[in-house]
């Protein structure tokens, strides 16, 4: 079974941003799943924005509009 992402690289990136924090064993997996969920919602919302303007192709303006909506959902 191949890995979808290199765990060691992701852990190094996280530690580079927060060097004083200790990481639990599977925090990188959780962050990866949240990242994938964010991208899925962004694509879904951008598609919805494209349908509202009767476009068949998702353009950067659709993603920009969708980003505002999705970031509000992920604000916590």
C-alpha positions in Angstrom: 0.0 0.0 0.0 1.4 3.4 -1.0 1.2 6.4 1.2 -0.8 9.4 0.0 1.6 11.9 1.6 5.0 11.7 3.3 4.2 11.9 7.0 7.7 12.9 8.0 7.6 15.9 5.7 4.3 17.0 7.1 5.5 16.7 10.6 8.6 18.7 9.8 6.4 21.5 8.3 4.2 21.6 11.4 7.2 21.7 13.7 8.7 24.5 11.7 5.7 26.7 12.3 5.2 25.7 15.9 8.6 24.6 17.3 7.7 24.8 21.0 4.7 22.5 20.7 4.9 18.8 21.0 2.9 16.7 18.6 0.8 13.7 19.4 1.3 10.5 17.4 -1.4 11.0 14.7 -1.8 14.8 14.5 -0.4 14.8 11.0 -3.1 12.4 9.8 -5.8 14.6 11.4 -4.4 17.7 9.7 -4.2 16.0 6.4 -7.8 14.9 6.6 -9.0 18.4 7.6 -7.0 19.8 4.6 -8.7 17.4 2.3 -12.1 18.2 3.7 -11.4 21.9 3.2 -10.4 21.4 -0.4 -13.5 19.3 -1.1 -15.8 22.0 0.3 -13.9 24.7 -1.6 -14.4 22.8 -4.9 -18.0 22.1 -4.2 -18.7 25.8 -3.4 -16.8 27.0 -6.4 -18.8 24.7 -8.6 -22.0 26.1 -7.1 -20.8 29.6 -7.8 -20.0 28.7 -11.4 -23.5 27.2 -11.8 -25.1 30.4 -10.4 -23.3 32.4 -13.2 -24.2 29.7 -15.8 -20.6 28.9 -16.5 -19.5 25.4 -17.3 -15.9 26.0 -16.2 -14.8 27.0 -12.7 -12.7 30.2 -12.9 -10.6 32.0 -10.3 -13.5 34.4 -9.5 -15.6 31.5 -8.5 -12.9 30.2 -6.3 -12.4 33.6 -4.7 -16.1 33.9 -3.9 -16.2 30.3 -2.6 -13.2 30.9 -0.4 -15.0 33.5 1.6 -17.9 31.2 2.3 -15.7 28.1 3.1 -13.4 30.1 5.4 -16.4 31.2 7.4 -17.4 27.6 7.8 -13.9 26.5 9.0 -13.5 29.5 11.3 -14.4 27.4 14.3 
